[in-house]
Amino acid sequence: MVKTVLHVMRWLIMLAVVVIVLLPIVWMVFSSFRIHEEIFKYTTPGWHLFIPKRWTLQNFVDIFLDASRPFGRYMVNTLFVASVVTAAGLWINSMAAFAFAKLRFPQKKTLLALFLSSLVIPYEVIMIPQYMLIRDLGWINTFQALIVPQIVWVFGIFMLVQFFADIPRDILDAGKIDGASWFRIYVRLVLPSGVPALITLGLITFLNQWDAFLWPLIVINDDKKQMIQVAISSFQSLRGISWGKILAATSISSVPIVVVFLFLQRYYVKGITMTGVKG
């Protein structure tokens, strides 16, 4: 009897958490189909708080047909940058993690400690020197400015080191005895066994790039190359805030992340479990 009560209470608590998390999202999606005057009209609990009284697609029409703010182009730009950063980051960060986890070279622990120490440095501290470097390279208003500085991620390297450290050394030594190079061992043995961790890191990287705001705002002035989060913020002006457009744009921008996560969630959970920090 006690176990049954605890089981029911556990489910009720999880259901309450789900409702609390999903209610703002549900309100956002349904409010994107409201006219501007109706968005904040209903504040008391009731079906009108979530279900529009007058349905409209005008908010979605406005964001996609506005020639001065081509929302479709912003989505393509963000998808391109996020995909390139994710792919290049997985390749480079996984190679660095493999070297720190399995290769033997002088001062390895010292170098890893120096890498990890950068995690405590706020991004705002390095943002100005990074901007000046990008400016000197002539990369302002280019996709290189959005991609190159974001490829190497110390957190991603550290996360993969935790996973690669569990790969038996005997397997790698057997590959060396068979004449395989370290690069071939990395490609043929390490990467296939690290799929869950790589997918987990890929999801986190893609999400970070999809939600990037401050850095694109600084280095991109060309509206045709702007990213989606900066574009959404542009619906605020001195004439007022276009809440209908903001809610519609936010709803649309959430779709790719939700779709990717739904397809890869089992790998994500497995990767988080397997790459836990060890004591």
Backbone bond lengths (Angstrom), bond angles and torsions (degrees), N, CA, C in turn:
res aa  C-N    CA-C-N  psi(-1)  N-CA   C-N-CA  omega(-1)  CA-C   N-CA-C  phi
1 M - - - 1.465 - - 1.530 111.50 -
2 V 1.336 115.27 -44.79 1.470 119.79 179.84 1.519 110.66 -62.31
3 K 1.346 116.52 -42.10 1.463 120.21 179.37 1.518 111.10 -62.33
4 T 1.338 116.04 -38.82 1.465 120.05 179.60 1.524 111.09 -64.48
5 V 1.331 115.97 -43.81 1.469 120.22 178.89 1.523 110.90 -62.83
6 L 1.322 116.72 -43.66 1.466 120.23 178.57 1.519 111.50 -63.81
7 H 1.330 115.75 -38.61 1.470 120.08 178.66 1.525 110.71 -63.78
8 V 1.346 116.66 -43.97 1.461 120.88 179.06 1.527 110.60 -65.10
9 M 1.330 116.88 -42.22 1.471 120.32 179.26 1.520 110.75 -63.30
10 R 1.334 116.54 -39.00 1.459 119.79 178.94 1.533 110.72 -62.24
11 W 1.319 115.80 -43.48 1.464 119.65 179.29 1.520 111.60 -66.70
12 L 1.322 117.64 -38.33 1.463 121.11 178.50 1.527 111.01 -64.95
13 I 1.325 116.52 -40.24 1.468 119.97 178.39 1.525 110.60 -65.37
14 M 1.340 116.76 -44.11 1.465 119.67 179.01 1.519 110.92 -64.72
15 L 1.341 117.25 -38.06 1.463 120.37 177.82 1.516 110.90 -64.15
16 A 1.346 116.27 -41.04 1.468 120.00 178.34 1.524 111.20 -62.71
17 V 1.334 116.50 -41.15 1.466 120.52 178.81 1.527 110.44 -63.92
18 V 1.330 116.58 -42.63 1.466 120.88 179.18 1.524 110.92 -61.21
19 V 1.332 116.32 -43.59 1.465 120.40 179.83 1.521 110.66 -63.20
20 I 1.330 116.79 -44.36 1.466 120.92 -179.50 1.529 110.82 -62.20
21 V 1.337 116.93 -39.12 1.462 120.84 -178.31 1.528 110.99 -73.33
22 L 1.334 117.20 -39.84 1.463 120.50 -172.86 1.524 114.53 -83.76
23 L 1.332 117.87 -24.84 1.464 119.66 -176.51 1.532 113.27 -56.24
24 P 1.345 119.84 -47.47 1.480 118.09 177.94 1.529 113.07 -61.49
25 I 1.334 116.48 -35.37 1.463 119.65 179.85 1.526 110.35 -68.26
26 V 1.335 116.34 -43.13 1.463 120.70 177.99 1.527 110.27 -61.28
27 W 1.339 115.62 -43.95 1.467 119.23 178.80 1.532 110.50 -62.13
28 M 1.316 117.51 -41.25 1.464 120.93 -179.71 1.527 111.27 -61.20
29 V 1.337 116.25 -48.42 1.460 120.27 -176.69 1.522 111.08 -63.81
30 F 1.334 117.51 -48.02 1.461 120.07 -178.14 1.525 111.73 -69.13
31 S 1.330 116.89 -34.00 1.462 119.43 179.18 1.521 112.17 -69.12
32 S 1.326 117.15 -22.01 1.464 119.40 176.99 1.523 111.94 -68.03
33 F 1.332 117.22 -14.14 1.464 122.06 177.75 1.529 111.83 -99.67
34 R 1.339 117.44 10.14 1.460 120.93 179.27 1.527 110.86 -95.25
35 I 1.322 115.81 159.05 1.454 120.37 167.97 1.525 107.86 -76.16
36 H 1.315 117.53 161.34 1.458 121.68 -172.90 1.532 111.96 -59.74
37 E 1.326 116.73 -41.14 1.460 119.92 -175.77 1.522 112.64 -68.06
38 E 1.324 117.82 -18.61 1.459 120.79 -173.63 1.520 113.15 -96.99
39 I 1.335 117.86 -12.13 1.470 120.73 -171.52 1.521 112.07 -59.74
40 F 1.345 118.01 -47.07 1.464 121.23 -178.18 1.530 111.82 -110.67
41 K 1.315 116.21 19.61 1.467 119.82 -178.45 1.520 111.81 -73.02
42 Y 1.357 116.34 -37.89 1.460 120.55 -175.89 1.533 109.07 -103.51
43 T 1.314 116.24 119.02 1.468 121.16 -178.74 1.525 112.90 -120.27
44 T 1.302 117.61 -14.36 1.463 120.80 179.28 1.521 109.65 -91.39
45 P 1.347 117.90 151.91 1.466 120.41 179.84 1.516 111.91 -57.62
46 G 1.299 115.27 137.46 1.457 121.84 -178.54 1.504 109.78 162.74
47 W 1.340 116.83 169.70 1.461 118.88 -175.54 1.519 112.28 -67.99
48 H 1.357 117.11 -26.62 1.463 119.36 179.04 1.523 112.09 -70.31
49 L 1.337 117.19 -17.23 1.459 119.46 177.63 1.525 111.00 -66.17
50 F 1.327 116.84 -28.65 1.461 121.08 -177.88 1.536 112.79 -114.48
51 I 1.309 117.91 -36.50 1.467 120.98 -176.81 1.519 109.52 -96.24
52 P 1.343 118.03 122.27 1.469 120.11 179.78 1.521 111.79 -61.78
53 K 1.315 115.15 143.19 1.463 119.77 175.48 1.516 110.30 -81.48
54 R 1.338 115.30 -36.67 1.471 120.76 176.04 1.536 107.84 -122.99
55 W 1.311 115.94 108.16 1.463 121.56 -178.03 1.527 110.19 -77.97
56 T 1.334 115.54 142.73 1.461 120.26 177.36 1.523 110.32 -152.10
57 L 1.321 115.75 148.18 1.466 122.34 174.34 1.524 111.28 -104.97
58 Q 1.329 115.98 7.95 1.457 119.99 -173.63 1.520 112.34 -62.08
59 N 1.338 117.42 -34.62 1.463 119.70 179.86 1.523 111.11 -61.97
60 F 1.329 117.17 -41.21 1.464 120.94 179.02 1.529 110.72 -71.22
61 V 1.334 116.05 -38.16 1.466 119.55 177.24 1.519 110.46 -62.15
62 D 1.325 116.08 -41.74 1.467 120.07 -177.29 1.530 112.29 -65.00
63 I 1.332 118.24 -41.27 1.464 119.10 -175.94 1.531 111.67 -73.72
64 F 1.325 118.13 -27.39 1.465 119.48 -178.36 1.526 112.95 -92.72
65 L 1.323 118.05 -21.36 1.463 120.60 -178.31 1.519 112.77 -104.98
66 D 1.318 117.42 3.12 1.461 121.12 177.76 1.529 108.83 -78.80
67 A 1.331 116.54 107.20 1.471 120.65 -176.59 1.520 112.34 -66.30
68 S 1.329 117.53 -26.92 1.467 119.74 -178.87 1.522 111.71 -76.79
69 R 1.328 117.42 -22.17 1.469 122.25 177.08 1.528 108.73 -133.29
70 P 1.322 117.87 81.08 1.479 121.44 -176.21 1.529 111.65 -70.76
71 F 1.329 116.61 92.15 1.460 120.71 -173.75 1.520 112.00 -63.54
72 G 1.325 116.71 -34.85 1.459 119.27 177.56 1.520 111.82 -61.37
73 R 1.330 116.95 -39.70 1.465 120.85 177.56 1.531 110.83 -64.89
74 Y 1.324 116.56 -39.69 1.463 119.77 178.46 1.530 110.85 -60.83
75 M 1.313 116.55 -41.12 1.463 119.81 179.49 1.526 110.93 -65.75
76 V 1.331 116.91 -41.39 1.467 120.49 178.17 1.522 110.46 -64.17
77 N 1.331 117.08 -43.61 1.473 120.91 177.55 1.526 111.11 -57.99
78 T 1.323 115.72 -47.37 1.472 120.03 -177.37 1.518 110.85 -66.86
79 L 1.315 117.03 -40.90 1.465 120.70 178.44 1.524 110.67 -62.77
80 F 1.326 117.27 -40.63 1.466 121.38 179.26 1.526 111.09 -65.11
81 V 1.322 116.64 -50.39 1.471 120.61 -178.34 1.521 110.70 -63.38
82 A 1.327 117.27 -46.38 1.466 120.72 -178.29 1.529 111.25 -63.49
83 S 1.328 117.31 -39.35 1.461 120.46 -179.56 1.522 111.67 -68.13
84 V 1.335 117.26 -43.26 1.462 120.74 -179.58 1.526 110.67 -66.53
85 V 1.335 117.05 -44.85 1.468 120.26 179.22 1.520 110.38 -62.19
86 T 1.323 117.27 -40.91 1.461 120.83 -179.48 1.524 111.16 -64.93
87 A 1.323 116.72 -48.38 1.469 120.58 -178.41 1.525 111.41 -64.28
88 A 1.341 116.91 -49.46 1.466 120.16 -179.67 1.525 111.16 -66.61
89 G 1.325 116.70 -37.86 1.456 119.99 -179.90 1.518 112.34 -65.92
90 L 1.333 117.42 -40.82 1.459 120.04 177.98 1.523 110.76 -62.15
91 W 1.313 117.44 -40.62 1.465 121.68 -178.10 1.527 110.91 -67.02
92 I 1.319 116.94 -52.93 1.465 121.23 -174.73 1.530 111.22 -72.41
93 N 1.324 117.50 -44.87 1.463 119.93 -178.41 1.522 111.79 -66.94
94 S 1.338 117.11 -34.42 1.467 119.17 178.28 1.527 111.10 -69.58
95 M 1.335 117.79 -36.05 1.462 119.85 176.49 1.523 110.79 -65.24
96 A 1.333 116.49 -42.09 1.467 119.91 178.32 1.523 110.56 -64.87
97 A 1.318 116.97 -41.26 1.464 120.62 179.90 1.527 110.85 -65.06
98 F 1.325 117.02 -39.53 1.462 120.59 177.80 1.523 110.98 -62.85
99 A 1.331 116.46 -41.29 1.462 120.04 179.05 1.534 111.17 -63.81
100 F 1.333 116.62 -44.21 1.458 119.48 -179.85 1.529 112.02 -69.58
101 A 1.319 116.99 -30.94 1.460 120.15 -175.09 1.522 112.69 -83.64
102 K 1.354 117.90 -35.40 1.460 119.25 -168.37 1.530 115.70 -125.59
103 L 1.310 117.98 -24.67 1.458 118.73 -178.08 1.533 110.64 -85.16
104 R 1.311 114.85 155.80 1.460 120.46 178.35 1.532 108.75 -111.96
105 F 1.327 116.01 121.24 1.464 120.65 177.39 1.523 107.96 -152.96
106 P 1.327 117.82 158.77 1.471 121.31 -174.63 1.534 112.23 -61.09
107 Q 1.326 115.07 140.86 1.465 122.83 174.65 1.539 112.92 59.80
108 K 1.321 115.85 32.33 1.463 118.91 -178.37 1.530 111.25 -62.59
109 K 1.321 116.52 -46.81 1.462 119.98 -178.78 1.519 111.79 -64.70
110 T 1.328 115.91 -36.18 1.469 119.17 178.77 1.514 111.42 -65.84
111 L 1.333 115.64 -44.12 1.462 119.62 178.78 1.526 111.55 -63.59
112 L 1.330 116.59 -40.77 1.463 119.61 178.57 1.525 110.61 -64.51
113 A 1.331 116.59 -39.17 1.462 120.11 177.99 1.529 111.09 -63.88
114 L 1.342 116.43 -39.25 1.465 119.89 177.19 1.523 110.91 -64.80
115 F 1.336 116.40 -40.63 1.461 120.31 177.03 1.523 110.03 -59.62
116 L 1.315 116.31 -49.85 1.462 120.85 -175.81 1.524 112.28 -67.03
117 S 1.327 116.79 -29.23 1.466 119.32 -179.94 1.525 111.68 -63.92
118 S 1.318 116.93 -24.87 1.470 119.67 179.54 1.523 111.92 -69.05
119 L 1.335 117.65 -15.46 1.462 120.18 179.41 1.521 112.12 -67.40
120 V 1.324 117.12 -24.55 1.468 119.99 -177.90 1.523 111.69 -88.41
121 I 1.330 117.74 -2.69 1.461 121.18 179.43 1.530 108.81 -87.14
122 P 1.332 118.77 120.58 1.474 120.05 178.82 1.525 111.21 -60.44
123 Y 1.322 114.65 144.29 1.471 119.14 -178.20 1.529 111.36 -61.43
124 E 1.336 116.95 -32.41 1.460 119.92 -179.40 1.528 112.30 -61.54
125 V 1.334 117.26 -24.98 1.463 121.07 -178.93 1.524 110.95 -70.75
126 I 1.328 116.83 -39.98 1.469 120.36 -176.81 1.520 112.51 -94.34
127 M 1.320 117.57 -4.68 1.459 120.19 -174.70 1.530 112.36 -65.07
128 I 1.330 116.95 -43.34 1.468 119.75 -178.53 1.528 111.37 -68.05
129 P 1.355 120.33 -49.10 1.474 118.44 175.37 1.524 112.34 -59.00
130 Q 1.325 116.64 -37.01 1.464 119.32 178.51 1.520 111.15 -65.47
131 Y 1.329 116.98 -39.46 1.463 120.60 177.47 1.526 111.10 -64.21
132 M 1.338 116.55 -42.52 1.461 120.21 179.89 1.522 111.15 -63.32
133 L 1.336 117.07 -37.44 1.463 120.60 177.26 1.529 110.60 -65.62
134 I 1.323 116.21 -43.96 1.467 120.71 178.51 1.526 110.50 -62.42
135 R 1.328 115.94 -39.64 1.472 120.30 178.25 1.515 110.85 -63.84
136 D 1.344 117.55 -44.89 1.460 120.91 -179.22 1.531 111.81 -65.23
137 L 1.316 116.61 -29.10 1.471 120.29 177.36 1.521 112.13 -79.48
138 G 1.325 117.00 -8.58 1.460 120.50 -179.21 1.519 113.38 75.68
139 W 1.324 116.43 29.21 1.465 120.59 -175.51 1.521 113.54 -101.24
140 I 1.330 118.87 3.86 1.455 119.79 178.10 1.531 108.95 -61.70
141 N 1.346 115.90 137.04 1.468 122.84 -177.54 1.526 112.41 67.15
142 T 1.315 116.82 31.08 1.463 120.54 175.37 1.524 109.21 -129.37
143 F 1.329 115.06 158.92 1.461 119.49 177.90 1.530 111.54 -69.86
144 Q 1.355 116.76 -23.49 1.467 118.60 176.82 1.528 111.09 -58.85
145 A 1.340 116.20 -37.21 1.463 120.19 -179.64 1.520 111.78 -65.22
146 L 1.325 116.44 -29.23 1.462 120.56 179.71 1.522 112.11 -84.93
147 I 1.336 116.83 -26.28 1.466 120.38 -171.55 1.524 112.56 -96.75
148 V 1.329 116.87 -56.49 1.469 121.18 -169.43 1.533 113.36 -58.12
149 P 1.353 120.10 -48.06 1.475 118.06 -177.67 1.530 114.18 -66.62
150 Q 1.327 116.94 -15.45 1.464 120.04 -175.30 1.529 113.68 -98.21
151 I 1.319 117.89 -2.92 1.470 119.75 -173.90 1.524 111.41 -70.66
152 V 1.327 117.18 -53.45 1.468 120.38 -178.94 1.522 108.49 -79.81
153 W 1.329 115.85 122.61 1.466 121.95 -177.35 1.518 107.68 -130.38
154 V 1.316 116.21 114.13 1.461 121.20 -175.62 1.527 111.01 -61.98
155 F 1.311 117.33 -40.07 1.465 119.73 178.39 1.524 110.78 -60.54
156 G 1.342 116.95 -40.45 1.456 120.00 178.54 1.522 112.13 -64.32
157 I 1.334 116.19 -39.71 1.468 120.06 177.54 1.526 110.05 -63.20
158 F 1.318 116.65 -46.86 1.460 120.78 -179.76 1.530 111.30 -61.61
159 M 1.318 116.66 -40.94 1.462 121.02 179.97 1.520 111.19 -62.20
160 L 1.335 117.47 -43.34 1.455 120.65 -179.28 1.524 111.88 -73.68
161 V 1.332 117.33 -30.24 1.467 119.77 175.74 1.522 109.88 -58.79
162 Q 1.337 117.02 -40.80 1.458 120.58 179.24 1.522 111.69 -60.03
163 F 1.324 115.90 -36.62 1.469 119.44 -179.01 1.524 111.52 -78.78
164 F 1.327 117.16 -47.21 1.467 120.53 -177.13 1.525 111.87 -64.91
165 A 1.332 117.41 -25.64 1.455 120.28 179.49 1.524 111.78 -63.40
166 D 1.325 117.74 -23.51 1.467 121.38 -179.19 1.523 113.36 -84.52
167 I 1.321 117.44 -9.34 1.472 119.56 178.38 1.527 108.51 -71.43
168 P 1.340 117.94 126.23 1.476 120.02 -177.40 1.518 112.42 -57.66
169 R 1.312 116.09 133.06 1.462 121.49 179.67 1.527 110.89 -65.13
170 D 1.329 117.58 -29.00 1.462 121.14 -178.26 1.523 111.62 -61.20
171 I 1.338 116.29 -35.36 1.470 119.51 179.77 1.526 110.19 -64.90
172 L 1.323 116.40 -42.12 1.464 120.20 -179.84 1.530 110.82 -68.72
173 D 1.330 117.01 -39.09 1.464 120.23 178.44 1.521 110.87 -65.40
174 A 1.347 116.27 -35.98 1.463 119.36 177.15 1.528 110.93 -63.65
175 G 1.331 115.82 -37.79 1.464 119.35 176.69 1.515 111.72 -64.89
176 K 1.336 117.32 -39.54 1.460 120.41 178.15 1.524 111.15 -65.45
177 I 1.339 116.09 -38.81 1.472 119.62 178.79 1.531 110.45 -63.72
178 D 1.325 116.23 -35.19 1.472 120.05 178.83 1.517 112.91 -76.15
179 G 1.322 117.17 -0.29 1.462 120.83 176.24 1.513 115.53 94.00
180 A 1.320 118.07 7.82 1.459 120.48 -179.87 1.523 110.55 -77.50
181 S 1.319 116.01 143.45 1.463 120.51 175.57 1.526 109.01 -77.41
182 W 1.343 115.58 165.73 1.460 118.88 178.35 1.523 110.94 -62.11
183 F 1.326 116.62 -36.04 1.465 119.26 179.47 1.526 110.77 -65.45
184 R 1.329 116.82 -40.77 1.463 119.71 178.86 1.526 110.85 -67.70
185 I 1.325 117.30 -37.55 1.468 120.39 176.06 1.524 110.15 -63.09
186 Y 1.311 115.08 -41.37 1.467 119.76 178.57 1.535 111.19 -61.30
187 V 1.335 116.89 -43.59 1.470 120.91 -176.80 1.517 111.59 -74.87
188 R 1.343 117.30 -43.87 1.468 121.00 -172.32 1.531 113.83 -87.17
189 L 1.320 118.40 -28.34 1.455 120.44 -174.68 1.524 113.44 -111.91
190 V 1.332 115.96 -45.92 1.461 119.54 -172.44 1.529 112.02 -76.90
191 L 1.322 117.30 -49.80 1.459 119.96 -177.23 1.531 113.29 -60.61
192 P 1.342 119.48 -46.32 1.479 117.81 179.16 1.522 113.45 -60.42
193 S 1.317 117.11 -35.60 1.463 119.11 -179.83 1.523 112.36 -77.67
194 G 1.321 116.85 -14.39 1.461 120.21 -177.51 1.512 114.55 -102.87
195 V 1.340 117.72 17.96 1.462 121.25 -176.67 1.534 112.62 -56.55
196 P 1.337 120.46 -49.01 1.479 118.67 -179.69 1.529 112.97 -58.26
197 A 1.334 116.70 -43.93 1.457 119.73 -179.83 1.527 111.03 -66.78
198 L 1.325 117.36 -38.69 1.461 120.64 179.63 1.525 111.35 -66.77
199 I 1.329 116.98 -40.31 1.464 120.06 177.64 1.527 110.52 -65.11
200 T 1.318 116.72 -40.38 1.462 120.47 177.65 1.524 110.90 -60.77
201 L 1.328 116.47 -48.52 1.462 120.54 178.78 1.524 110.61 -64.37
202 G 1.330 117.01 -38.02 1.456 120.24 178.48 1.519 112.05 -62.17
203 L 1.332 117.11 -42.65 1.466 120.58 177.98 1.521 111.41 -62.30
204 I 1.325 115.83 -45.01 1.465 119.47 -179.03 1.526 110.37 -64.26
205 T 1.336 116.59 -43.04 1.467 120.70 179.75 1.520 111.28 -63.67
206 F 1.330 116.27 -46.24 1.464 120.38 -179.29 1.524 110.82 -61.72
207 L 1.321 116.54 -42.36 1.462 120.05 179.44 1.525 110.80 -64.06
208 N 1.323 117.57 -42.51 1.467 120.53 179.28 1.522 111.32 -61.05
209 Q 1.323 116.78 -41.91 1.457 119.97 -179.57 1.523 111.79 -72.26
210 W 1.317 116.62 -35.22 1.468 119.90 179.13 1.536 110.41 -66.22
211 D 1.326 116.18 -32.35 1.469 120.60 -178.69 1.523 112.89 -94.91
212 A 1.326 118.44 4.83 1.465 121.23 -176.91 1.528 110.65 -60.58
213 F 1.319 115.55 134.87 1.467 119.61 -179.16 1.532 112.51 -131.71
214 L 1.338 116.75 -53.91 1.464 120.08 -170.64 1.524 112.17 -65.38
215 W 1.344 117.73 -49.31 1.456 119.84 -177.22 1.533 112.33 -65.05
216 P 1.337 120.51 -46.42 1.472 119.57 175.44 1.524 112.38 -60.28
217 L 1.323 116.92 -35.51 1.462 119.56 179.10 1.522 111.18 -62.50
218 I 1.328 117.66 -32.23 1.458 122.06 -176.02 1.524 112.14 -82.62
219 V 1.336 117.48 -44.52 1.467 120.01 -169.94 1.523 113.91 -96.03
220 I 1.324 118.63 -10.46 1.464 121.18 -178.38 1.523 109.75 -116.65
221 N 1.330 115.28 117.05 1.461 121.40 174.31 1.522 111.74 -109.72
222 D 1.319 115.99 -18.92 1.457 121.06 178.21 1.532 109.12 -75.49
223 D 1.326 116.15 117.32 1.464 120.50 -174.81 1.524 112.02 -62.59
224 K 1.331 117.83 -27.79 1.465 120.50 -178.62 1.525 112.69 -72.62
225 K 1.344 117.16 -15.44 1.470 120.61 -178.34 1.530 112.03 -112.37
226 Q 1.313 116.11 12.36 1.463 119.34 -174.88 1.528 112.10 -76.46
227 M 1.333 115.26 160.78 1.453 122.29 -178.14 1.535 110.54 -96.81
228 I 1.320 115.46 165.15 1.455 120.23 -167.23 1.528 113.04 -69.17
229 Q 1.334 118.54 -37.31 1.464 119.28 -177.75 1.520 111.45 -69.29
230 V 1.318 117.11 -36.21 1.460 120.36 175.33 1.518 109.93 -66.72
231 A 1.339 116.43 -38.05 1.463 120.65 179.01 1.524 111.18 -63.45
232 I 1.326 116.70 -40.48 1.469 119.63 179.05 1.527 110.76 -62.56
233 S 1.329 116.04 -40.05 1.470 118.97 179.79 1.523 111.77 -67.13
234 S 1.338 117.43 -20.47 1.467 120.42 -178.92 1.522 112.57 -72.60
235 F 1.321 117.99 -10.32 1.464 120.27 176.64 1.525 111.53 -75.80
236 Q 1.329 116.99 -0.24 1.453 121.55 171.53 1.523 108.23 -98.75
237 S 1.292 117.03 132.28 1.462 121.49 -178.38 1.525 109.14 -146.07
238 L 1.331 115.32 177.96 1.467 120.36 178.74 1.526 111.06 -65.70
239 R 1.335 116.41 -22.86 1.460 119.74 179.55 1.517 112.59 -80.84
240 G 1.311 116.86 -8.31 1.454 120.07 179.27 1.515 111.10 133.78
241 I 1.318 114.96 179.48 1.458 121.77 -179.29 1.517 109.26 -105.99
242 S 1.318 116.81 124.06 1.470 121.86 178.74 1.526 108.74 -85.14
243 W 1.342 115.92 81.67 1.454 119.72 -173.74 1.525 111.83 -63.45
244 G 1.294 117.76 -34.83 1.460 119.90 178.82 1.515 111.75 -61.66
245 K 1.333 116.94 -43.82 1.465 121.34 178.32 1.527 110.90 -67.03
246 I 1.332 116.32 -41.17 1.470 119.65 179.79 1.518 110.84 -62.41
247 L 1.314 117.54 -44.87 1.464 120.74 -179.79 1.525 111.48 -66.92
248 A 1.326 116.96 -39.14 1.469 120.17 177.95 1.528 110.64 -66.31
249 A 1.322 116.61 -44.75 1.462 120.36 -179.85 1.528 111.53 -65.28
250 T 1.331 116.50 -40.17 1.463 120.20 178.75 1.521 111.00 -65.84
251 S 1.328 116.85 -39.31 1.465 120.21 178.37 1.525 111.03 -63.84
252 I 1.334 116.14 -44.37 1.463 119.73 179.28 1.524 111.15 -65.38
253 S 1.332 117.12 -41.35 1.468 120.23 -177.70 1.519 112.26 -68.82
254 S 1.326 117.63 -19.12 1.469 120.71 179.37 1.519 112.63 -80.64
255 V 1.325 117.21 -19.50 1.471 120.84 -174.46 1.524 112.78 -61.81
256 P 1.353 120.27 -50.09 1.472 118.80 -178.81 1.519 113.52 -58.57
257 I 1.331 117.52 -40.23 1.461 120.70 -179.84 1.522 110.53 -64.81
258 V 1.325 116.90 -43.85 1.469 120.65 -179.28 1.521 110.38 -64.30
259 V 1.328 116.94 -43.04 1.467 120.54 -178.72 1.529 110.78 -63.93
260 V 1.332 116.87 -47.05 1.468 120.51 179.69 1.523 110.90 -61.16
261 F 1.327 116.75 -42.91 1.460 119.60 -178.66 1.525 111.63 -66.50
262 L 1.329 117.59 -40.12 1.462 119.97 -179.25 1.528 111.37 -63.13
263 F 1.322 116.67 -36.26 1.462 119.93 -179.73 1.526 112.00 -74.85
264 L 1.329 117.59 -30.00 1.461 120.46 -172.21 1.523 113.30 -114.99
265 Q 1.333 117.97 12.64 1.459 119.31 -172.73 1.530 113.04 -64.01
266 R 1.335 118.06 -35.06 1.467 118.31 -178.62 1.526 111.00 -67.56
267 Y 1.342 117.12 -35.15 1.465 119.77 175.39 1.526 110.32 -70.02
268 Y 1.333 116.33 -35.40 1.463 120.55 -179.40 1.523 110.65 -63.72
269 V 1.331 116.38 -48.13 1.469 120.36 179.74 1.524 110.30 -63.10
270 K 1.323 116.70 -42.58 1.461 120.52 179.37 1.520 111.27 -64.12
271 G 1.331 116.05 -40.99 1.462 120.03 -179.69 1.514 112.20 -66.27
272 I 1.345 116.91 -41.26 1.463 120.35 178.25 1.523 110.17 -62.33
273 T 1.336 115.81 -39.72 1.468 120.24 -179.63 1.520 111.62 -66.01
274 M 1.342 116.69 -42.27 1.454 121.18 -173.75 1.519 113.32 -80.33
275 T 1.337 117.59 -18.58 1.473 119.58 -177.81 1.514 111.24 -107.26
276 G 1.312 117.47 25.22 1.460 120.28 178.82 1.515 110.69 -62.45
277 V 1.311 115.56 148.40 1.467 119.95 -179.83 1.514 109.34 -70.71
278 K 1.309 115.72 130.68 1.470 120.46 -176.81 1.519 109.26 -93.16
279 G 1.329 115.06 146.47 1.461 119.32 178.17 1.500 111.52 -85.07
